[in-house]
Amino acid sequence: MIVFDPLWETMKRKNISQYSLIKIYGVSTGTLDSLRKNRSITLNTLNDLCAILECEVSDIIRYIPDEA
């Protein structure tokens, strides 16, 4: 399972709010809802977030293996 927990920590560290992502950077509210609910996003969106936050992919997502 991929979770976006690191995203919120990175945003806090960089002082970028969800409001800023929407109003300044044009991230849709639907995308933010997907991120909050750990739903899938496109690689383009992931790339955009990395560019906005000037960070690595690992600063946005974390993979948690499923327990079999």
PEGI-V182197 format. One line per field, one symbol per residue. phi: phi as a letter, one per 40 degrees, with the letter a starting at -180 (. if undefined). A space follows every 10 residues. Layout:
# PEGI-V182197
phi: ???
This chain:
# PEGI-V182197
phi: .cbbdcdccc ccccfbcccc dcccbgcccc cccccccfcc bccccccccc cccfacdccb bbcbcccc
